[in-house]
Amino acid sequence: GAAGIVGFAVREVQADPDAVFAWIRRVDLHEQYYPALRFVRRRGGTWPVVEEGTAFSMLLGGLFIPYVKLTKVDTTLRTLGWGSNTPLLSVCHAFTVKSVGDGRTLSRPAFSPASS
């Protein structure tokens, strides 16, 4: 359910869902999509196309997040999730991409506190 979700956004674009999901897997490009996100850097795992186990750091607004790890990448369901559990931040972030017809695609990111 939606319990615990503290941030949520849905984007609809005129694009193929596989192309949208491929772009989302390029975490190094997310700075173009989220202006507050900067200095995304690989900390381990595959790059620039991320897989489960890839880790990275980033600056989000004024908050440096030193370690984020991909916990789920499902190319069939077009779902990707990552999380961070540091002394300053405990969070999960998931993307789901799906076709809505007529060449349109929804990208649905959700943010929630990480489970303890």
Protein Blocks (a to p, Z undefined) as FASTA:
>chain_A
ZZhiabdcdddddddfklmmmmmmmmmlmmmmmmmbghiacfedjdfbdcehiacdddeh
jaccfbdcdfbdcfklopacdddddfkbccddddddddebjhiacdddddddddZZ
